[in-house]
Amino acid sequence: MDDLVRVTRGVWRPREQVVDLAGRCAALLSACPVGTVVAGRAAAQLHGLWLPASFAGPIEMILRRDAVIPRDHSHSARPEVRGRRRRLDPSEVLLLDGLPVTSVARTWLDLAEQLALPDLIAAGDCALRCGVTPEGLLDVLSRARHRRGVVKARAALPLLNGRSRSRPESHLRYALVSAGLPTPEVNVAIYSERGEWLAEPDLHYQDARLALEYNGADHAGLARMRRDITRDIDVEQRGGWRIVSFGPAQVFTRPEQTATFVRELRHEQLARPSRFAHPA
């Protein structure tokens, strides 16, 4: 037994088989009724959806409504698993590396029960990047009835944007839109008034010539920092744009203040005369 790890009551596996989430899910499924599907946070992690780091808990499983639970399991409590009986449409289940998992669209809907709206939007942006269509999300929503999170998911759907490239970008965009600011362009190239390519900022307002960037830990390296400085100078000096960068504190700790700051910047930029004459 020294080489085995206890996964849950009565389930032991070699340590190397349960070092990752997929291995733990496979082991736990062996203790569940036939037809059980990995769902919720675990499914989202397996799909690679963007989630808050603090989003943790037992591995969620969905049991078929008609699943027969073995007599010796009928009154057992497994803290490692959160099992729920739910109806799943066949299109809402797929095999991911051999594991039965809720589809990306269905997983996103299930996340609506637990995530706050900004994080649900970030997860939805990532779902679109994974290849899910807005119509696919709407289809899953259309089958949802009398469930927690459905209203939130319906509110989030029109705010999603598959061009977002990170969870912080999604949070920043939501902070602006929820404060009443116009929806910014997302990862779209900007140009000088002479038509010169300048950059592809995370977010921007074309009318105000205002570009917004999120600089996380990956921007701390010397080479990346130098590229960022060069980009910012090009955008402002060559293009006549204003570019502003934000970090985790501005996006996650004080989004309302950040939105107010961007609103003020927009007003300043909109009132600023162009440095270049418009082409005839």
N, C-alpha and C positions, 0 to 999 in steps of 0.2 A: 504493500500500500504506500510505501515511501515515494514511489514514482507517480502516484495518482493524486489528483486534486478533486476535492469535493465540490461539485457544481451546485447541487441542490440535494435534498434528502433522497438518498437511494441512487444518486447518479454520480459516478466517479469517472474521470477521464485522465489520460496522460496529460501532463502539464502543457506540452507543446501543442495539444489539440485545442486548448481553451485560452491561449494567450491573446486572442483577438475577439472582437464582438461576434463575428460570424461563427467561430468555434463554440462560444458560450451559448449562442442561440441554438445551434445544432444539438448541443447536449441537452438543453432544456426542452427542446421539442420532443426528445425521446421520452420525456416524462409526461407529455400532454396527449390528449385524445387525438386520434387520426383526423386530419383535416385542419389542425390548428395552424394559424398563420402569424408570423412575426409582424408586429404593427407598431404604431406610435413612434416614440423617440428612437427606438432601436432600428425600426425600418427606415426612418429618416437618416440616421447615421450610415446605415448600409447603402442607401442611395446617394449619400454625400451631400445632403441638403445642409444649408447654412443654419446653425443652431447656436444659441448662447452657450458659453462654456459651462455655466452653472445649471444647465438643463439636464438633470440627472434623475435617477430613480430606478425601480425594478424594470426588467425587460417586459414590454407589453406584448400580449398575445391575444388574438381574436379566435374564439372557439365557434365552430358552426353551431347554430341554434339547435340543431338536432343531434349534436355530438353526445355520445354516451360516455360518461365518465366512469372509469373502472371503480368498483365498489371500494377497493382499498385506497382510492384517491379521493373519494367523494367528500370527505371531511378534512382533508389535509390542507395545511396552510404552507405555502412556499413563498417566503418573503422575497425571493429572487425573481418571482414572476407575478405580473398583474394580468390575470386572465379575465376577459369579458366576452359575453355572447353577443354577437352582432351579425346582422345579415350582410353578406358580401356578394356583390354581383361578380360573376366569373371574370369580367374584364378588370376587376379591381384586385386581382391576385396574379402574381407572376413568380417565376423561379429566378432567383438571383444567386448565381454560383451554387445551385442546387437547393437553396433554401426557399421555402414558400414565404413570400413577403407581400404585403399590400403594395399596390402600384404606387408610383410617385404621386399621382393625382389623389388617390384615396388617402395616402399617408399625409399629404398636405391638409386635407380636410380634417383628419383626425387630430392633427397638431393644433387646429383652431380651438380645441377644448382647453389647451394648456398654455399656449403662447399669447403674449400681449400682441396687439395689432402691429407694431413696428417689426417684431420678429416674425410674425406670420407673413408679412409682406416680403421680408428678406428671404424666407424659406420659399415663398411662391415665386420670387424672381429666380431663385436657383432652380426651381422645378421647371420653369420655362427654358432656362439654359440647358437643362437635361433633355429637352426635346418635347416636353408636354406642351400642348397648345392651350390657349385660353378656353377654347371650345371643350377640350378634354376636362379641364377643371370645372367648367360650367355643367358638363354632363354629370360629373360626380355629385356636384351640389344639387342638381335637379332631383336626385334620388334620395337626398338626405331629408329626413322628416323628424321634427320634434327632438332635435339633438342639441346639446350644448355646443356652442361655437359656430353654428351654421350662420347665424346673423353676422357674426364677425367675419367669417369667410366671405360672405356675399359683399360685405363692405370692402374687404381687401382686394377682391378680384379685379375691379377696374383700376386699381392703383399699381398693379404689377407691371414690371418692365423687364423683359428677358435680356436687355442690353446691360443690365447691372452686372458688375464683375466681382462684387464682394458684399458681404453683409453690412459693413460700415457704409458703403455707398448707398445701399438701400435705406438704411436708417437715416442718413443725411437727407436723402430725397423726401422721405416721409415727413421729417421734421419741417421741411420747407412747405410742402403741400398742405400739411395739417395746420400750419400757421396762416394759411390763406394766400401764400405766394403762388405764382404760376408754376406749373409743372416744368421743370428744367429738361433740357435735352440731356440724354444719357450716353456717354461715350461716343459722341459724334464729333467728327473733325471740325475745327474752327479755322478760319482763314483771315488774313489781313484784308483791308479794304482794297488792296491791289490784287487780291486773289491768291496770295501766297499761303501755302499750308503752314500752320503754326504748331498745332498740337491736337491731341484728342483727349480733352479733359474729362474727368469723371462726370461732372455736371456742368452745364453752362446755360446762360441766358443770352441768346443772340441779340435781342433788342437792346440790352444794356451792355453788351460786350463784356460780360462778367463770367469768368471761369472759376469753378470750385473744384478743389482736389482734396482727397483724403490721404493723409500720409501716416501709415501705420508703421509697425516695426520693420517691415521690409524696405522702408525708405531710409533706414538709419545707416546703412552701409555707405562707405566713402564714395564708391563708384556711383551708386544710385543717387546719393545726395548731389554729386556734381552734375549728373544729368538733369535732376530736378531744377537746380539753379540755372543751368543753361536754358532749359525749357521756359522757365519763368521770365528770364530776361528777353528771350525771343518773343514771347507772347506779349509782353508789355512794351518793349522798345520797338520791335519791328511791326507789331500788329495793332498797337493802340488799345489792347485789351487790358482789363484788370484781372489778375489771377490771385486767388486767396486759398491757402491750404489750412486744413483742419486736422486735428488729431483725435484720439479716443475721448479725451475729456470733453471737447466741444460737441462731439457727436452723441456720446452715450450718457454723459453726466449732466450736461446743460443744453439739451437740444432747443429749448424755447429761446434761450439767450442767443444761440447761434442763428436761429431763424430771424430774430429781431435784427441782428447784426447784418445778415444778408439782405434783409429788406432795406436797411439804411444804405448799404452799398449799391443796391439796385437804383435807388432814388438818386444817389450821387452820380452814378454812371449814366443814367438816362438824361440827367441835366447837363452832362458834360459835352461840350462841343467836339465834333470829330476833329482829329488831328490831320486827317487826309481829305483831300477833295474827292468827292464821289466821281467815278468815271462817267464820261458822257454817254 
